[in-house]
Amino acid sequence: MKKVVIVGAGLGGLAAGIVLAKSGFHVTIFEQNDHVGGKMMPVQLGDYPFDFGPNTITMPAVFRRVFEEAGEKLEDYLDLIKLEHHTNNYYMDGSSFAMTTNHDEMMKQFEVLDPHAEVSYSDYLEEVKFLYETAEQHFFYRTFSSWTDYTNLSLLKALLQVRPFETMDRFHRRYFENENIRNAFNRYATYIGSSPYVSPATFALIGHLEMTDGVYYVKGGNTKIAAAFAQVFNKLGGTLHTNCKVKEVIVKDKHVQGIKIEGNEKVEADIVIVNGDLLKAYPALVSEENRPHFSNQKIQSYEPSISAYVIMAGLKERNSNFIHHQVYFAQDYKKEFDELFIKKQLPTDPTIYICNSSYTDRDISPGDNLFMLVNAPAVTPGQERDNEGYKEVIYDKLKRFGVDISSQLAVEKVVTPNEIERKFGSYRGALYGISSNKKMDSFLRPSNVAKDVGHLYFAGGTTHPGGGSPMVTISGLNVARLLKERYSDE
């Protein structure tokens, strides 16, 4: 059976490794960090644990499928908790809006805040369900390796049905007249690292996941998903090396021969899967002369998604105003995205997301464990941005909402976009690979199959089907399925 080397133990690499190991391939994964899961990284500050990402779990069926492919049950490894009332949204005018899968509770709020939405919300739920089901059927579980893959008539019909030429903001305007409420739904664009005023309405499908299917949390921390994947991979006979950086994918006569790790040790392989940010990993591992279809110039033509300025803060007390998820919005939401993508600067009035997983999982910390995230522009090449005073911008804004962090601090750690770029090998610190602000980049993401190098494949958020934990997991499943079809008889 073929020898497979996977570069990177993110969710995509682990998912691919599990399926291929179960199918009899000899699979070895090399991970440069001391943890698995990529950005799904556990952080421990004293007595306070944090999930660096993701803090919101949707599409649990995707993770369940990985366990089922291995002949295992998700419930034997993970305790998924559904959060019915999952996000509180707060605004500068003093109003608030709670997002919940409880339809009656939503209607009660609309009755007071947005009578138009009270009438249109059921239509909204039907439309986002259609968007999701169409995308799931026609896009998610496909591997696009050439332009001919896009000429399928049923696929083209589906593409036109998912509102590719309408922006997310315009889509939401039909259903929500209250600007504050509309901004709560427009925030879904940030889940793919993009702007709701530019990215396609297609991604409004996230509303189906959060408002119908539900938002979840894994007891003990969402990073347990990656740890469980690694456990299953090892159980199937796969080999996993952490703290081991791959320096090069060895290419000869336009085909992979293996990899070279630190110390110049060579590892032979018939197939290599690169599970990392394609815009960063591909040029780092393969010389430009061996990838003419993915030149350095082409890489620079892509717009990276937003990055993040993160504060992880453990508080001495528990605060009654925090639930699991909360968002404190900017006064002018559109201005925030102009600053991020046009001026390429940290927002002067940031929207602040806070996760307090100890609200749901009380035993994990002695007080609130706040993961605070502000959208940040991608790193400008060669520039180390001075973010020294930005923490106070965040804390001062929260004080205006009646949230005083500084006086309660027990532990604290700040993570900047430059640190994200270094730690995770993400192109310009982008959290979700390529942004979806351009129509081409929304639907024609880089292929999972290398055009110039035989037996080289890609999984992760930069490739199809996109960013976010479920999508990168699907990318790994898609690549594994393709390899099984091509090589399982050899």
C-alpha positions as MATLAB code, in Angstrom:
seq = 'MKKVVIVGAGLGGLAAGIVLAKSGFHVTIFEQNDHVGGKMMPVQLGDYPFDFGPNTITMPAVFRRVFEEAGEKLEDYLDLIKLEHHTNNYYMDGSSFAMTTNHDEMMKQFEVLDPHAEVSYSDYLEEVKFLYETAEQHFFYRTFSSWTDYTNLSLLKALLQVRPFETMDRFHRRYFENENIRNAFNRYATYIGSSPYVSPATFALIGHLEMTDGVYYVKGGNTKIAAAFAQVFNKLGGTLHTNCKVKEVIVKDKHVQGIKIEGNEKVEADIVIVNGDLLKAYPALVSEENRPHFSNQKIQSYEPSISAYVIMAGLKERNSNFIHHQVYFAQDYKKEFDELFIKKQLPTDPTIYICNSSYTDRDISPGDNLFMLVNAPAVTPGQERDNEGYKEVIYDKLKRFGVDISSQLAVEKVVTPNEIERKFGSYRGALYGISSNKKMDSFLRPSNVAKDVGHLYFAGGTTHPGGGSPMVTISGLNVARLLKERYSDE';
ca = [
       0.000    0.000    0.000;
       1.102    3.559   -0.694;
       3.173    5.546    1.801;
       1.528    8.863    2.636;
       3.204   11.767    4.412;
       1.009   14.568    5.748;
       2.647   17.895    6.528;
       0.685   19.440    9.397;
      -1.627   17.954   12.022;
      -4.490   20.404   11.636;
      -8.035   19.076   11.461;
      -7.761   18.546    7.705;
      -4.533   16.574    7.974;
      -5.819   14.491   10.882;
      -9.113   13.732    9.109;
      -7.289   12.670    5.951;
      -4.847   10.609    7.997;
      -7.641    8.779    9.829;
      -9.507    7.814    6.668;
      -6.367    6.734    4.829;
      -4.971    4.754    7.767;
      -8.299    2.966    8.117;
      -8.115    2.149    4.394;
      -4.703    0.518    4.703;
      -2.379    3.322    3.628;
       0.844    3.770    5.603;
       0.408    7.283    6.964;
       2.864    9.503    8.824;
       2.018   13.027    9.996;
       4.651   15.643   10.818;
       3.606   18.652   12.919;
       5.960   21.538   13.712;
       4.156   22.579   16.919;
       3.875   20.678   20.185;
       0.093   20.391   19.826;
      -2.240   19.012   17.148;
      -5.128   20.903   15.620;
      -3.368   23.925   14.121;
      -5.191   27.050   15.304;
      -7.329   24.743   17.451;
      -4.720   25.248   20.135;
      -5.170   24.808   23.892;
      -3.676   27.562   26.061;
      -3.202   27.247   29.821;
      -2.502   30.378   31.865;
      -2.207   29.367   35.493;
      -5.549   27.890   36.518;
      -7.315   29.228   33.414;
      -7.663   27.201   30.186;
      -8.519   28.775   26.822;
      -9.340   27.521   23.347;
      -7.364   29.720   20.993;
      -9.798   28.628   18.330;
     -12.423   27.883   17.406;
     -14.671   29.027   20.190;
     -17.875   28.284   18.260;
     -18.580   24.769   17.023;
     -21.176   24.109   14.318;
     -21.805   21.186   11.925;
     -21.095   18.457   14.483;
     -22.096   15.879   11.849;
     -18.811   16.601   10.050;
     -16.743   15.642   13.087;
     -19.007   12.669   13.727;
     -18.330   11.460   10.193;
     -14.577   11.332   10.848;
     -15.121    9.007   13.815;
     -17.547    6.870   11.806;
     -15.007    6.548    8.973;
     -12.673    5.060   11.571;
     -15.322    2.695   12.920;
     -15.575    4.721   16.124;
     -18.296    6.711   17.899;
     -17.957   10.410   18.617;
     -19.669    9.986   21.980;
     -16.851    7.719   23.170;
     -14.433   10.611   22.817;
     -16.334   13.896   23.080;
     -19.198   15.345   25.112;
     -20.948   17.856   22.856;
     -23.114   20.446   24.606;
     -25.693   22.387   22.587;
     -26.032   26.058   23.521;
     -29.652   27.070   22.930;
     -29.193   30.704   23.962;
     -25.726   31.139   22.534;
     -24.839   34.799   21.828;
     -25.710   38.137   23.413;
     -25.125   41.189   21.212;
     -24.659   44.648   22.744;
     -24.761   48.020   20.989;
     -23.550   51.541   21.686;
     -27.122   52.880   21.856;
     -27.729   50.715   24.941;
     -29.844   48.074   23.209;
     -29.132   44.343   23.095;
     -30.198   41.331   21.057;
     -29.932   37.679   22.050;
     -29.409   34.955   19.423;
     -31.030   31.620   20.174;
     -32.413   28.574   18.403;
     -35.617   29.070   20.405;
     -37.989   30.426   17.757;
     -40.489   31.847   20.255;
     -37.777   33.813   22.023;
     -36.584   35.255   18.729;
     -40.116   36.324   17.790;
     -40.620   38.055   21.142;
     -37.516   40.127   20.521;
     -38.505   40.970   16.956;
     -41.918   42.106   18.167;
     -40.208   44.858   20.157;
     -37.057   45.548   18.120;
     -37.939   44.824   14.483;
     -41.613   44.215   13.505;
     -40.528   43.601    9.916;
     -38.280   40.731   11.042;
     -41.147   39.332   13.098;
     -42.948   38.757    9.784;
     -39.958   37.808    7.630;
     -37.873   35.634   10.006;
     -39.524   32.348    8.968;
     -38.774   33.191    5.330;
     -35.197   33.964    6.326;
     -34.787   30.583    7.990;
     -36.156   28.832    4.904;
     -33.815   30.745    2.600;
     -30.648   30.119    4.611;
     -31.640   26.460    4.916;
     -31.864   26.326    1.124;
     -28.468   28.003    0.769;
     -26.903   25.532    3.175;
     -28.474   22.401    1.691;
     -27.549   23.485   -1.851;
     -23.941   24.168   -0.838;
     -23.701   20.911    1.076;
     -25.076   18.880   -1.828;
     -23.153   20.500   -4.647;
     -19.998   22.139   -3.232;
     -18.741   20.937    0.123;
     -17.947   17.322   -0.694;
     -16.354   17.796   -4.112;
     -12.689   17.956   -5.021;
     -11.985   20.467   -7.776;
      -8.794   19.676   -9.659;
      -9.353   21.519  -12.967;
     -11.702   23.963  -14.707;
     -13.638   21.058  -16.224;
     -14.902   20.206  -12.755;
     -16.904   23.444  -12.837;
     -18.638   22.801  -16.169;
     -21.147   20.316  -14.755;
     -24.610   21.713  -15.582;
     -26.165   20.799  -12.246;
     -23.230   22.453  -10.480;
     -23.556   25.634  -12.516;
     -27.286   25.746  -11.805;
     -26.622   25.328   -8.096;
     -23.986   28.082   -8.200;
     -26.502   30.543   -9.605;
     -29.031   29.570   -6.930;
     -26.816   30.426   -3.953;
     -26.865   34.186   -4.610;
     -23.242   34.661   -5.721;
     -23.873   38.180   -7.082;
     -25.614   39.584   -4.002;
     -23.711   40.781   -0.946;
     -24.436   39.384    2.494;
     -25.507   42.807    3.754;
     -27.984   43.299    0.912;
     -29.375   39.830    1.523;
     -29.934   40.539    5.209;
     -31.579   43.893    4.482;
     -34.560   42.036    3.032;
     -35.234   40.342    6.353;
     -33.998   42.741    9.059;
     -34.771   46.473    9.119;
     -33.193   47.105   12.507;
     -29.550   47.904   11.742;
     -28.278   46.494   15.016;
     -29.972   43.165   14.409;
     -28.775   43.137   10.814;
     -25.206   43.656   12.002;
     -25.507   40.625   14.296;
     -26.237   38.506   11.224;
     -23.749   40.373    9.016;
     -21.060   39.314   11.467;
     -21.193   35.860    9.853;
     -18.894   37.265    7.170;
     -16.124   37.426    9.751;
     -16.418   33.647   10.166;
     -14.806   33.437    6.725;
     -12.517   36.398    7.364;
     -14.361   38.757    5.028;
     -16.607   41.828    4.840;
     -20.418   41.479    4.772;
     -20.558   44.494    2.468;
     -18.534   42.716   -0.226;
     -18.644   38.931    0.295;
     -21.412   36.902   -1.396;
     -24.775   36.256    0.257;
     -23.978   32.556   -0.169;
     -22.272   32.591    3.200;
     -25.465   33.693    4.914;
     -25.956   29.905    5.082;
     -24.107   30.158    8.403;
     -27.382   31.472    9.774;
     -28.936   28.058    9.233;
     -26.198   26.446   11.283;
     -26.392   28.869   14.198;
     -30.111   29.642   14.291;
     -31.547   26.205   13.403;
     -28.946   23.459   13.797;
     -27.364   25.125   16.812;
     -24.063   26.173   18.335;
     -22.059   23.638   20.344;
     -19.262   23.425   22.864;
     -17.121   20.409   23.739;
     -16.940   19.801   27.483;
     -13.386   20.429   28.636;
     -12.633   22.630   25.627;
     -13.188   22.542   21.877;
      -9.546   21.616   21.330;
     -10.468   18.135   22.516;
     -11.762   17.523   18.971;
      -8.228   17.641   17.577;
      -6.861   15.601   20.479;
      -9.511   12.946   19.872;
      -8.703   12.848   16.156;
      -5.035   12.259   17.024;
      -6.005    9.495   19.445;
      -8.052    7.730   16.770;
      -5.270    8.171   14.186;
      -2.734    6.550   16.506;
      -5.188    3.749   17.309;
      -5.432    2.965   13.598;
      -1.658    2.530   13.364;
      -0.775    5.965   12.015;
       2.482    7.631   13.063;
       2.369   11.172   14.404;
       5.447   13.317   15.033;
       5.054   16.662   16.832;
       7.785   19.288   17.251;
       9.088   18.207   13.855;
       9.253   20.816   11.117;
       9.204   19.796    7.451;
      11.676   21.859    5.446;
      11.019   20.643    1.916;
       8.826   18.496   -0.287;
      11.286   16.600   -2.475;
      10.298   16.817   -6.149;
      11.933   14.888   -8.984;
      10.706   14.720  -12.562;
       7.562   16.612  -11.537;
       6.560   14.026   -8.916;
       6.966   13.958   -5.153;
       9.617   11.648   -3.769;
       9.125   12.415   -0.108;
      10.027   15.176    2.328;
      13.037   16.567    4.134;
      12.710   17.384    7.836;
      14.947   19.462   10.099;
      18.384   17.955   10.268;
      18.082   17.209    6.522;
      16.727   13.732    7.171;
      14.780   12.451    4.164;
      11.503   10.546    4.463;
      10.334    8.712    1.363;
       6.697    8.960    0.345;
       4.528    8.029   -2.607;
       2.010   10.747   -1.751;
       2.356   14.022    0.154;
      -0.548   16.014    1.585;
       0.242   19.546    2.729;
      -2.167   20.549    5.498;
      -1.362   24.186    6.059;
      -1.954   27.649    4.693;
      -1.313   27.021    1.014;
      -0.120   30.582    0.371;
       2.603   30.161    2.986;
       3.335   26.423    2.986;
       3.538   25.731   -0.754;
       6.262   28.301   -1.539;
       8.116   27.345    1.648;
       8.187   23.652    0.713;
       8.399   23.622   -3.096;
      10.710   25.795   -5.187;
       9.013   28.232   -7.571;
      10.450   26.506  -10.638;
       8.488   23.381   -9.716;
       5.128   25.207   -9.365;
       4.694   27.473  -12.421;
       0.900   27.457  -12.023;
       1.244   28.756   -8.449;
       4.013   31.319   -8.746;
       5.010   33.799   -6.083;
       3.353   36.517   -8.139;
       0.060   34.613   -8.145;
       0.286   34.090   -4.389;
       0.658   37.836   -3.887;
      -2.477   38.462   -5.980;
      -4.701   36.807   -3.372;
      -6.321   38.933   -0.674;
      -5.769   37.348    2.729;
      -8.625   37.113    5.187;
      -8.682   39.179    8.335;
      -6.392   38.359   11.211;
      -7.078   38.940   14.897;
      -5.887   40.795   17.957;
      -6.553   38.435   20.858;
      -6.560   38.862   24.621;
      -6.939   35.840   26.878;
      -7.870   37.027   30.361;
      -8.613   35.012   33.478;
     -10.711   36.933   35.999;
     -10.762   36.490   39.755;
     -14.560   36.462   39.814;
     -17.560   35.312   37.804;
     -19.625   38.069   36.264;
     -23.370   37.768   35.808;
     -23.321   39.816   32.585;
     -21.346   37.133   30.691;
     -22.831   34.079   28.970;
     -20.867   31.698   26.729;
     -20.677   34.095   23.740;
     -21.122   37.876   23.577;
     -20.353   40.619   21.094;
     -19.923   44.344   21.741;
     -20.495   46.124   18.430;
     -18.895   49.158   16.865;
     -20.993   52.283   16.439;
     -20.332   52.201   12.665;
     -19.932   48.585   11.564;
     -19.215   49.392    7.911;
     -16.446   51.814    8.899;
     -14.764   48.953   10.763;
     -14.466   46.896    7.565;
     -13.261   49.907    5.579;
     -10.487   50.300    8.137;
      -9.637   46.586    7.987;
      -9.588   46.061    4.216;
      -9.054   49.510    2.690;
      -6.994   51.421    5.252;
      -5.501   48.167    6.559;
      -5.468   49.357   10.150;
      -6.788   48.183   13.481;
     -10.348   49.477   13.996;
     -10.573   52.760   15.887;
     -13.883   51.542   17.346;
     -13.587   47.737   17.344;
     -16.315   45.152   17.565;
     -15.262   42.899   20.454;
     -16.134   39.206   20.622;
     -15.819   37.473   24.007;
     -16.089   33.767   24.737;
     -16.455   32.689   28.358;
     -16.502   28.889   28.138;
     -16.484   28.613   31.935;
     -20.082   29.873   31.861;
     -21.046   26.463   30.440;
     -18.178   24.432   31.895;
     -17.948   25.804   35.435;
     -15.281   23.453   36.749;
     -12.529   24.375   34.301;
     -11.486   27.654   35.962;
     -11.927   29.517   39.264;
     -13.335   32.607   37.512;
     -14.315   33.769   34.042;
     -11.901   32.674   31.304;
     -12.382   35.335   28.660;
     -11.152   34.833   25.122;
     -11.460   38.293   23.564;
     -11.038   38.753   19.816;
     -10.994   41.898   17.710;
     -10.797   41.731   13.929;
      -7.421   42.921   12.664;
      -6.014   43.502    9.178;
      -3.659   40.985    7.675;
       0.018   41.682    8.337;
       1.714   44.022    5.894;
       4.845   42.227    4.622;
       7.966   43.420    6.394;
       6.016   45.395    8.961;
       5.866   44.568   12.662;
       2.811   46.586   13.695;
       3.048   48.419   17.020;
       0.008   47.161   18.932;
       1.288   48.103   22.372;
      -1.528   50.443   23.322;
      -4.384   48.657   21.565;
      -5.252   46.513   24.570;
      -6.355   49.665   26.379;
      -8.612   50.606   23.452;
     -10.428   47.312   24.005;
     -10.595   47.571   27.770;
     -11.764   51.196   27.636;
     -14.562   50.310   25.227;
     -15.730   47.436   27.430;
     -15.866   49.833   30.383;
     -18.378   51.902   28.423;
     -20.542   48.775   28.364;
     -20.136   48.357   32.113;
     -17.499   45.611   31.827;
     -14.344   46.327   33.837;
     -11.679   43.766   32.971;
      -8.533   45.384   34.352;
      -9.648   45.475   37.982;
     -10.411   41.728   38.010;
      -7.405   40.330   36.134;
      -5.718   37.219   37.472;
      -3.853   36.218   34.285;
      -3.536   37.763   30.838;
      -1.920   37.056   27.479;
      -2.060   39.063   24.235;
      -1.620   37.485   20.781;
      -1.065   39.767   17.775;
      -1.430   39.121   14.017;
       2.357   38.890   13.658;
       2.432   36.176   16.318;
      -0.374   34.301   14.553;
       1.656   34.403   11.344;
       4.735   33.005   13.090;
       3.033   30.397   15.264;
       0.686   28.873   12.696;
       2.499   29.538    9.433;
      -0.499   31.505    8.203;
      -0.012   33.803    5.244;
       0.207   37.367    6.606;
      -1.459   36.211    9.816;
      -4.770   35.455    8.091;
      -7.109   33.306   10.170;
      -9.082   31.844    7.254;
      -6.627   31.756    4.360;
      -7.996   33.704    1.406;
     -10.795   36.210    1.977;
     -14.118   35.838    0.169;
     -14.350   39.492   -0.793;
     -13.683   38.582   -4.429;
     -16.228   36.383   -6.231;
     -13.485   34.275   -7.825;
     -11.868   33.582   -4.463;
     -15.234   32.705   -2.906;
     -16.033   29.909   -5.327;
     -12.796   29.091   -7.163;
     -10.400   28.518   -4.300;
      -7.028   26.882   -4.987;
      -7.381   23.234   -5.894;
      -6.814   20.341   -3.509;
      -4.615   18.790   -6.225;
      -1.272   20.272   -7.299;
      -1.262   21.101  -11.006;
       2.505   20.921  -11.437;
       3.634   18.171   -9.054;
       2.290   14.647   -9.266;
       0.999   12.975   -6.068;
       0.956   16.282   -4.169;
      -2.322   17.297   -2.507;
      -3.575   20.063   -0.241;
      -5.979   20.273    2.696;
      -6.833   23.249    4.871;
      -8.686   26.540    4.929;
      -6.973   28.065    1.879;
      -8.193   25.291   -0.395;
     -11.687   24.066   -1.208;
     -14.183   24.188    0.496;
     -12.793   27.024    2.671;
     -12.000   28.194    6.184;
     -13.473   27.235    9.531;
     -13.158   23.975   11.465;
     -15.916   22.002    9.680;
     -14.717   23.112    6.245;
     -11.059   22.241    6.825;
     -12.152   18.860    8.169;
     -14.193   18.327    5.007;
     -11.155   19.250    2.903;
      -9.240   16.403    4.558;
     -12.111   13.981    3.999;
     -12.341   15.032    0.351;
      -8.649   14.493   -0.303;
      -8.716   11.106    1.435;
     -11.687   10.004   -0.639;
      -9.907   11.063   -3.831;
      -6.776    9.128   -2.877;
      -8.785    6.037   -2.026;
     -10.409    6.165   -5.457;
      -7.097    6.625   -7.225;
      -4.784    4.318   -5.319;
      -6.667    1.817   -3.166;
      -6.083   -0.993   -5.684;
      -2.321   -0.449   -5.815;
];
